[in-house]
Amino acid sequence: MNTPARFAFEERNAYFDRLCNTPGLMWLGQNTNHFDPHPSVIEAVVDALREGSYHAYAPPAGFEELRTLIAADAGIPDASVFVTDGAVEALYNVCSNLCEPGTEFLTTDPSWAWPMHFARKAGARVVELPIYDAAQDYKLTPAQLAAAVNEKTRVIYLVDPNNPLGTCHTADEIRAFTEIARSVGAYLIHDATYSQFAEGFSPAFLHYPEKAIVIYSFSKWLGLAGMRLGAVLARPEIIERFASAPPNNLGSNVLSQRAAIAGLKSKAEWFPEVLRRLRANQKAVFDAVAAVPGLHIPVYPSHANLLVIETVDAGIKPEALVAAYQPENIMIRQGTYHTKTFGDRFVKVSLSVPEHWVARFCELLPAMVDKARHLAPSTSLF
């Protein structure tokens, strides 16, 4: 009897199932916030469970209180908000509605891969503009974007702060990007997933309200990754298009929305301490990397809750370093998850995590580098 083929989605799911069921796993690879939230966030979820409010569908665009709080927190109170089952669903909805055959979807390299998949599925041609270059501060430049746009450019997708590099654009740079988008009539998707960790973040909507679309996430700053909650912000007429046939027309998770409302209301009380601990973790990793010959951090400090560590001069493959840490119950991410062109140069380490996780990562780093030199690069990573 023939053995059934092992499909890629099955392998990927089994991989993450193993991670999720590994006791004591230190998650230093998915950029999620593992610090405890304000007690009111937990209380909001428990109260919703006790009241049984989850028996009813939520409003299709999200609770009105939450929509108002998101717009205010994003710094664009005049924008309309559509709450989604995570920022990924928001991006899927946006890309599916805007992209079509004969159009182009411009983004950076590195960037986040999934919107590119969504754009290609909708028929658009994806153009990746390389930014892994110290000469341009590891960021997209206005001149680079201006040279790439044309009459076919339908969408410019910008992850800002960048995942995985952690660079953040200035208000002047964002203004220049919006002027370029306006010159060809393109939409500008400003993926602000990591904006909560940045200094000086400027939403594109302020400069280009007619076609700027902001993506908002609760997975990173509030740590609701497993509860799946995000949002898309834009002008009402654009949101109307996304709301006409969304992936979920019955409203997002009631428990998640109640948690998000509590998190936004209490944010001023507890999130500054999250930032302080994150910066301290970044410094600890920076110092540990500096002590290992051949390792290098190209962007420091990072405006996101992560750091990129270059491994190429140490003579090791990123996948080998990932594999070396796995038996130690530490998950970090190989660069090829983000970029095929530059992914063989670095690993990514997420740092909005308990300090003892970071201490363990740093303590093991010299030994893990030595171990990685003798490991064959793993091909079973996702």
SEMAR-209623 format. One line per 2 residues: their letters; for each residue z, y, x of C-alpha. Coordinates in steps of 0.02 Angstrom, whole numbers, plus 50000, padded with zeros to 5 digits. Example, Ala and Ser with C-alpha at 12.3 -4.5 7.8 and 13.67 -1.06 7.14 Angstrom:
2
as> 50390:49775:50615 | 50357:49947:50684;
END
This chain:
382
mn> 50000:50000:50000 | 49955:50173:50065;
tp> 50098:50290:50110 | 50091:50449:50004;
ar> 50043:50606:50100 | 50187:50721:50146;
fa> 50144:50891:50077 | 50192:51050:50169;
fe> 50299:51116:50027 | 50398:50953:50026;
er> 50432:50966:50213 | 50480:51148:50198;
na> 50597:51114:50053 | 50679:50966:50140;
yf> 50705:51075:50295 | 50797:51211:50200;
dr> 50890:51084:50095 | 50962:51012:50256;
lc> 51015:51186:50310 | 51096:51226:50142;
nt> 51192:51063:50146 | 51252:51080:50325;
pg> 51441:51114:50321 | 51490:51267:50421;
lm> 51313:51321:50462 | 51306:51493:50543;
wl> 51158:51582:50461 | 51090:51696:50597;
gq> 50908:51683:50543 | 50880:51747:50366;
nt> 50942:51928:50375 | 51060:51905:50228;
nh> 51231:51986:50219 | 51371:51860:50242;
fd> 51514:51987:50240 | 51626:51979:50087;
ph> 51577:52108:49955 | 51696:52224:49865;
ps> 51814:52124:49750 | 51737:52209:49598;
vi> 51573:52119:49632 | 51654:51948:49615;
ea> 51755:52006:49467 | 51597:52064:49378;
vv> 51519:51891:49394 | 51678:51803:49337;
da> 51697:51921:49189 | 51517:51890:49136;
lr> 51547:51703:49144 | 51707:51713:49042;
eg> 51628:51827:48911 | 51478:51713:48894;
sy> 51358:51860:48908 | 51238:51749:49005;
ha> 51193:51659:48843 | 51077:51804:48798;
ya> 50921:51861:48890 | 50940:52024:48985;
pp> 50827:52173:48943 | 50653:52139:49014;
ag> 50657:52285:49138 | 50841:52266:49179;
fe> 51002:52340:49113 | 50983:52528:49092;
el> 51139:52562:49193 | 51072:52459:49338;
rt> 50902:52543:49331 | 50983:52714:49344;
li> 51096:52660:49487 | 50950:52584:49586;
aa> 50844:52742:49572 | 50990:52849:49630;
da> 51032:52732:49775 | 50850:52728:49831;
gi> 50850:52917:49839 | 50714:52937:49707;
pd> 50802:52968:49541 | 50639:53021:49459;
as> 50558:52851:49487 | 50547:52717:49352;
vf> 50632:52552:49394 | 50581:52375:49350;
vt> 50714:52245:49395 | 50646:52079:49459;
dg> 50704:51906:49513 | 50717:51961:49694;
av> 50606:52076:49796 | 50485:51933:49825;
ea> 50443:51925:49641 | 50420:52113:49641;
ly> 50295:52099:49783 | 50204:51955:49699;
nv> 50186:52056:49540 | 50127:52212:49632;
cs> 50003:52122:49746 | 49933:52018:49604;
nl> 49901:52174:49500 | 49828:52284:49636;
ce> 49729:52166:49748 | 49560:52093:49701;
pg> 49400:52032:49785 | 49311:52169:49881;
te> 49471:52263:49922 | 49573:52271:50082;
fl> 49760:52252:50108 | 49822:52339:50266;
tt> 49985:52293:50349 | 50064:52283:50521;
dp> 50080:52139:50644 | 50222:52090:50648;
sw> 50270:52108:50466 | 50332:51997:50326;
aw> 50208:51859:50290 | 50221:51825:50103;
pm> 50139:51985:50035 | 49989:51941:50142;
hf> 49980:51771:50056 | 49992:51856:49886;
ar> 49853:51978:49931 | 49738:51841:49994;
ka> 49769:51737:49838 | 49714:51886:49734;
ga> 49553:51895:49835 | 49588:52041:49952;
rv> 49545:52046:50136 | 49703:52065:50241;
ve> 49695:52179:50393 | 49841:52170:50516;
lp> 49869:52317:50633 | 49961:52266:50793;
iy> 50122:52361:50830 | 50209:52248:50957;
da> 50189:52376:51094 | 50320:52480:51184;
aq> 50190:52618:51211 | 50194:52655:51024;
dy> 50381:52621:51004 | 50344:52458:50912;
kl> 50287:52556:50759 | 50129:52593:50664;
tp> 50056:52762:50713 | 49965:52883:50597;
aq> 49813:52879:50711 | 49809:52689:50704;
la> 49816:52690:50515 | 49689:52829:50496;
aa> 49564:52731:50600 | 49587:52576:50492;
vn> 49571:52641:50314 | 49407:52653:50219;
ek> 49340:52656:50042 | 49389:52473:50020;
tr> 49572:52502:50063 | 49668:52465:49904;
vi> 49844:52436:49974 | 49940:52490:50128;
yl> 50095:52382:50147 | 50235:52446:50257;
vd> 50399:52357:50289 | 50514:52498:50342;
pn> 50629:52465:50432 | 50516:52333:50504;
np> 50557:52149:50487 | 50575:52079:50620;
lg> 50575:52225:50744 | 50702:52341:50663;
tc> 50605:52501:50695 | 50611:52639:50564;
ht> 50487:52777:50527 | 50532:52961:50524;
ad> 50501:53072:50373 | 50356:53153:50465;
ei> 50276:52984:50499 | 50297:52930:50317;
ra> 50222:53095:50260 | 50072:53066:50374;
ft> 50049:52890:50306 | 50050:52954:50127;
ei> 49919:53086:50169 | 49808:52950:50242;
ar> 49834:52840:50088 | 49794:52986:49974;
sv> 49634:53023:50071 | 49560:52854:50019;
ga> 49653:52834:49854 | 49755:52685:49915;
yl> 49922:52626:49851 | 50063:52629:49978;
ih> 50191:52490:49955 | 50348:52546:50046;
da> 50453:52390:50066 | 50627:52464:50086;
ty> 50720:52298:50093 | 50815:52351:50250;
sq> 50834:52537:50214 | 51021:52520:50182;
fa> 51047:52484:50367 | 50937:52625:50432;
eg> 50974:52800:50492 | 50852:52930:50426;
fs> 50754:52822:50303 | 50629:52924:50199;
pa> 50551:52844:50043 | 50363:52868:50027;
fl> 50382:52908:49842 | 50449:53080:49889;
hy> 50281:53124:49970 | 50158:53023:49865;
pe> 50232:52993:49692 | 50062:52960:49612;
ka> 50030:52798:49708 | 50183:52755:49812;
iv> 50278:52598:49762 | 50451:52561:49832;
iy> 50521:52385:49842 | 50711:52366:49831;
sf> 50816:52213:49873 | 50996:52157:49841;
sk> 50981:52006:49958 | 51018:52101:50118;
wl> 51142:52242:50094 | 51240:52164:49950;
gl> 51215:51983:50002 | 51148:51920:49835;
ag> 51009:51817:49916 | 51047:51660:49817;
mr> 51065:51758:49655 | 50887:51828:49666;
lg> 50883:52011:49618 | 50769:52153:49669;
av> 50666:52293:49596 | 50504:52390:49606;
la> 50508:52580:49589 | 50358:52688:49546;
rp> 50291:52808:49417 | 50310:52747:49236;
ei> 50123:52723:49213 | 50118:52608:49365;
ie> 50272:52512:49309 | 50189:52491:49139;
rf> 50051:52394:49225 | 50174:52280:49313;
as> 50277:52257:49155 | 50128:52205:49047;
ap> 50126:52023:49106 | 50264:51996:49235;
pn> 50312:51828:49311 | 50472:51839:49206;
nl> 50467:51935:49042 | 50640:51880:48983;
gs> 50747:51983:49100 | 50829:51943:49266;
nv> 50990:51847:49291 | 51132:51926:49193;
ls> 51265:51876:49321 | 51162:51948:49464;
qr> 51136:52113:49373 | 51322:52131:49335;
aa> 51360:52097:49518 | 51232:52226:49571;
ia> 51303:52359:49456 | 51476:52330:49528;
gl> 51408:52332:49705 | 51319:52497:49682;
ks> 51471:52578:49599 | 51586:52523:49741;
ka> 51462:52544:49883 | 51540:52701:49955;
ew> 51707:52612:49971 | 51654:52460:50070;
fp> 51477:52472:50139 | 51518:52591:50284;
ev> 51629:52453:50354 | 51483:52331:50340;
lr> 51378:52450:50445 | 51516:52468:50574;
rl> 51534:52280:50593 | 51345:52258:50600;
ra> 51329:52387:50740 | 51470:52300:50836;
nq> 51381:52133:50818 | 51219:52210:50881;
ka> 51311:52277:51034 | 51390:52107:51069;
vf> 51220:52021:51067 | 51141:52160:51170;
da> 51273:52137:51305 | 51257:51948:51302;
va> 51067:51955:51317 | 51078:52079:51462;
av> 51180:51951:51559 | 51046:51814:51548;
pg> 50899:51834:51669 | 50731:51840:51582;
lh> 50795:51885:51409 | 50760:52058:51339;
ip> 50789:52155:51177 | 50638:52269:51148;
vy> 50713:52372:51005 | 50893:52429:51018;
ps> 50985:52485:50918 | 50897:52409:50769;
ha> 50884:52500:50602 | 50891:52331:50513;
nl> 51025:52197:50512 | 50941:52098:50650;
lv> 50882:52099:50830 | 50728:52029:50915;
ie> 50759:51940:51081 | 50610:51913:51196;
tv> 50611:51744:51283 | 50444:51742:51373;
da> 50509:51805:51541 | 50646:51674:51537;
gi> 50512:51540:51536 | 50560:51464:51368;
kp> 50474:51448:51201 | 50559:51528:51051;
ea> 50549:51365:50954 | 50641:51276:51095;
lv> 50784:51401:51087 | 50794:51381:50898;
aa> 50802:51192:50921 | 50934:51207:51057;
yq> 51051:51300:50940 | 51027:51184:50791;
pe> 51152:51049:50847 | 51279:51189:50867;
ni> 51263:51230:50681 | 51179:51396:50720;
mi> 51016:51445:50636 | 50904:51577:50716;
rq> 50720:51610:50681 | 50566:51587:50790;
gt> 50443:51732:50802 | 50296:51635:50732;
yh> 50375:51648:50560 | 50322:51831:50565;
tk> 50170:51837:50678 | 50047:51713:50751;
tf> 49989:51841:50880 | 50157:51889:50955;
gd> 50271:51753:50889 | 50274:51656:51052;
rf> 50370:51801:51132 | 50532:51810:51034;
vk> 50668:51744:50921 | 50753:51844:50784;
vs> 50941:51846:50760 | 51023:51911:50600;
ls> 51188:52002:50623 | 51266:52052:50456;
vp> 51376:51899:50480 | 51557:51860:50526;
eh> 51604:51912:50702 | 51654:51736:50755;
wv> 51476:51677:50718 | 51408:51809:50835;
ar> 51539:51769:50966 | 51489:51586:50962;
fc> 51305:51630:50977 | 51340:51741:51128;
el> 51457:51614:51210 | 51324:51479:51202;
lp> 51175:51587:51249 | 51164:51548:51437;
am> 51182:51361:51406 | 51057:51364:51263;
vd> 50928:51451:51372 | 50950:51316:51505;
ka> 50940:51181:51373 | 50781:51256:51298;
rh> 50692:51243:51465 | 50700:51053:51447;
la> 50656:51040:51263 | 50483:51018:51191;
ps> 50449:51159:51066 | 50485:51098:50890;
ts> 50341:51093:50767 | 50452:51063:50615;
lf> 50520:51239:50594 | 50488:51357:50449;
END
